[in-house]
Amino acid sequence: NRPKYIEKFSKSINNQIEITDKIKKVQKALKEFLHRDYNLIKALSNGVVYHHGSMPENIRLYVENAFSEIEEIKYIVTTSTLLQGVNIPAEKIFLLDTKKGDGNLNSAQFKNLVGRICRFSEVFDNQTGNLKLLEPEVYIIKSEFSDSKANIENFLNGKDVDNVKVKE
């Protein structure tokens, strides 16, 4: 829910990738536009980008585009900025906190969040379409980033969800 946690979590993802010319181009642009030590540049080396409201809007748009276009980028870590109409080519969401601001995501916000992935343009794409994408995978994980009082079962009560499995 906070930019510093998004960046911290992004750093913890250890995903070895080939650093292609496309990745190098994004890293170079970020160095020139922001700063050579910007955390996102290092995250890109692991196929990770992040997205939060403290980033300049043009950088958020650039990150969304890079995630959509560069196949080596496998993960996007975001705050609730994803609720603001960002559509990404992803099949799964891992939610590490059920909060938005000071309260929990309400039903409409939760549905909106789930609707950001598995977009119809991907489901019905002539080359890569897959009807399995009509069933997005959403994982809610209690983590160090979750409120210590968070109760995932209570959060899911009243939400329109299928196949809920709570594991301790």
Helices and strands as residue ranges (DSSP letters): H 3-12, H 21-33, H 39-44, E 48-51, H 57-69, E 75-78, G 80-83, E 92-95, E 99-100, E 103-104, H 107-114, H 120-123, G 131-134, E 137-140, H 152-156
